[in-house]
Amino acid sequence: AEGELRGNLAAGGHGVGRELTEGDLKIAREVGPYVRDKGLLFVGLDVIGDKLTEINVTSPTCIREIDAGAGLNVAGLLMDAIEKKLK
């Protein structure tokens, strides 16, 4: 509907790349050791304002959007990390 905002990509939302804030980095630094200890190589952190709202462990999204916006190859980096872990 007119004026409607959707934040979920699956529901028709639109992703826009943004630089991480100091708050985002703080959350990632705090969560990182925990998810690594659980053996998780790749997760998605959902943050609203300065609050962590969700840790996506089964299907983190936006790899293509991140690649396009930041000129990265996230899938390649992930495959390299998996290969290193298996050696």
N, C-alpha and C positions, 0 to 999 in steps of 0.2 A: 504494500500500500504506500501511497505517497508519504514521504517523511519517515518511513520505517527504517530502522537501523538493524542490521544483522551482524552479529559478531562471530557466528559459526560458519566456516567455509562450506560445510556440507549443506547448510541451510541457505546458501546463496550469498554469504558474506564475502568481502573482498579483502585479501591480505595486502598490507603495505609494510615494507621493510622500514625499520627504524633502528637507530643506534641504541645500544643497551645503555640504560641509565646506571648510575652508581648503585641505586637500589636494586636493579636487576642483577648486577654483578655480585652484590652482597648476598642475595638469595642464592644465586648459582654456586657461590663459594661455600655457603652453608649446607646446601643440599648435595653438592658434588660428592663429598666423602661417603655420605649415606648410600647414595645410589650405586657408587663404585663398590662399596662393601657388599651390596646385594648382587653384584655381578652384572649390573646393567651398563651396557656400553653407550646406549643412545636413548635419551628420554626427551620429552618435550615439557617445558615448564610453562604453565599458564599463570600469568601475573596480571593483576588488576591493581593499578596504583602501586603501593608498596607491599602488597599482600600476595603470597603464593596461593593460588586457588586450586591448582590441579597439577599432578605429575602424570603425564601420559607415558605409559611404559609399553603398551602393546601396539600402538599405531601412531607414533609421533608424525605429524603432518608438516607440510610446507617445505619439503626438501626442494622441490622444483622452484618454488617462489624464492627461497633463500639463494639457491644457485643463480637464478636469473638476476636478482636484485644486488647480490654481493659479488657476483663473478666467481663463485665457488663451485666445487664438485663434492657436495656433502655425501652423496651416495658412494663416491670413490673413497673418500676419507673413512667412511663407515666400513666399507669392505676391507680397507687396509688395516683398520683396528681389529676387525674380526679375524683376519688372517694372522695378524701378530699374536692375538690371544690364543689361537689354535696351535701355534708353533711351540 
